[in-house]
């Protein structure tokens, strides 16, 4: 038996995936840069500041769905680098090395870069105007 009842909603669900993922990602940046909703427990060096800026700016752009494909591609690469620099040295399994979020963000952003932002986005609204 195929589960197809959600298929007509796939584009809208893709938009929801983008919005929820980006909003969650955005809070990683606000924690680094603004200490909200909680402060990070490590010092903010240059690499963490750059990551925080990318998380805030990229997260906001993805929440609204503007420049979604290139932003998602850049953020996917950032998360791949974060995984291999910070988590992979701690072991193979993401559950054990603390890299689950980085790995998931990487692949969700890669999917958004390939599939697009969905219909609930500024990118889609601007494409309709053309």
Rosetta blueprint (number, residue, H / E / L):
1 X L
2 X L
3 X L
4 X L
5 X L
6 X L
7 X H
8 X H
9 X H
10 X H
11 X H
12 X H
13 X H
14 X H
15 X H
16 X H
17 X H
18 X H
19 X H
20 X H
21 X H
22 X H
23 X H
24 X H
25 X H
26 X H
27 X H
28 X H
29 X H
30 X H
31 X H
32 X H
33 X H
34 X H
35 X L
36 X L
37 X L
38 X L
39 X L
40 X L
41 X L
42 X L
43 X L
44 X L
45 X L
46 X H
47 X H
48 X H
49 X H
50 X H
51 X H
52 X H
53 X H
54 X H
55 X H
56 X H
57 X H
58 X H
59 X H
60 X H
61 X H
62 X H
63 X H
64 X H
65 X L
66 X L
67 X L
68 X H
69 X H
70 X H
71 X H
72 X H
73 X H
74 X H
75 X H
76 X H
77 X H
78 X H
79 X H
80 X H
81 X H
82 X H
83 X H
84 X H
85 X H
86 X H
87 X H
88 X H
89 X H
90 X H
91 X L
92 X L
93 X L
94 X H
95 X H
96 X H
97 X H
98 X L
99 X L
100 X H
101 X H
102 X H
103 X H
104 X H
105 X H
106 X H
107 X H
108 X H
109 X H
110 X H
111 X H
112 X H
113 X H
114 X H
115 X H
116 X L
117 X L
118 X L
119 X L
120 X L
121 X L
122 X H
123 X H
124 X H
125 X H
126 X H
127 X H
128 X H
129 X H
130 X L
